[in-house]
Amino acid sequence: MSDPDRRRAHRIALQQAVSLVIGNDGHEVPAITDNLSSAGILLYAAQFIREGTLIGLVLVLPPIEKEKEGERVWCLGKIVRMERDLKEGKFGLAIGFQRYEVLHQA
């Protein structure tokens, strides 16, 4: 019996508000994340964004140890899929990461 879940990487639930920076013009769109893996993220935004669009965002990853703060990570990716059904009036966007970098505290 084959596994219907063909994801390349394990996903974790991660709900947080983020701002998506679209393309090179700096236009920002608010969104709420749903789940995350090392390969990408699923999130929901009130604005339709076309598949293939480059997206930048900053995530706060959950801390590995309870006493520590989560790390802020800058991510650059491309929308690889749009969810067909709206969730609470928002568009589901699957973003495949092209690169990401941990942002160090100043």
N, C-alpha and C positions, 0 to 999 in steps of 0.2 A: 504494500500500500504506500503510495507516495504522499509526501507532506505537502499540503496545499499552500503553506506559508513559504514563499521563495525568497524571503529577505536575505540579503547578504550579510547582515550584521544584527546582533541582538539589540532590541529596542527597550528603552526605559521610559516610563511615564514622566513627563516633565511639563507642568502647567505653569506658565509665566507670561506676563505681558512683555512684548518686544516691539521694537520699531523696525520695519523692513525698509531698507534704503534701496530704491529701485534704480538700476542702471547707473549711468554716470551723471545724471542731472540732480541727484540728491533728494528727489521726491521721497517723502517718508509716508508709510502706511502702517497704522497700528495693527497688531495681530496677537493671538494667543497661541502658544505652543501646545501640542498634544503629546507627542512622543519624539524621542531622539535616539539616534544610533551614531556610530562613528562615520557612517556613510551619508547620513542626511537627517532631515527633520520633517515632521508633519505638523502643520499649523493652520490656523483659521484666521482669515482676514475679511473685512467687510467689503473690500474692493476686489474686483476681478483683475487678475494679473496673468498675462498670456504665458503659456508654456514656452520655455526657452529663455525667458527673461532672467538676466543676472540680478541677484539679490545679495545684499550685505546685511548682517545683523550681529548684535552682541548678545550672547547668552551668558547666564550665570549658572554654571554647572553645580549640581549638588555636591557638598563636601564629602570626601571619603571618610573622614573622621568627624564625629559629632562636634568636637570643640573648635574645629576650624571653620573658616568661611569658605564658601564656594568660589571657584575660580571664574573670572570673566574671560570669555573666549570670543574673539572676533571671527566670524565665519563668512565666507564667500561661496555662493553656490548658484545653481541654476534650477529654475522650476522644471521638474521632470514629469509632473503629473498633476492634473486638477481632479479633485473628487467630484463625482457627478451630482451627489445630493448635498444640498446646503445643510449646515448644522447651525441651528439658531440664527438663520439668516446670513451666515458667513460662508465664504468659499474655502474649501479645503485645498491646501497647497502642499505638495510634496517637493521638498528642495533637496537636491543631491549636492553634497559639499564638494567643492573643487579644492579648497584649502581652508585652513583655520589656524589661528595663532592665539596662544594664551597671552592675555594682556596683564602685564606686571603692574603692581601697585607702585605709585610714585612716592 
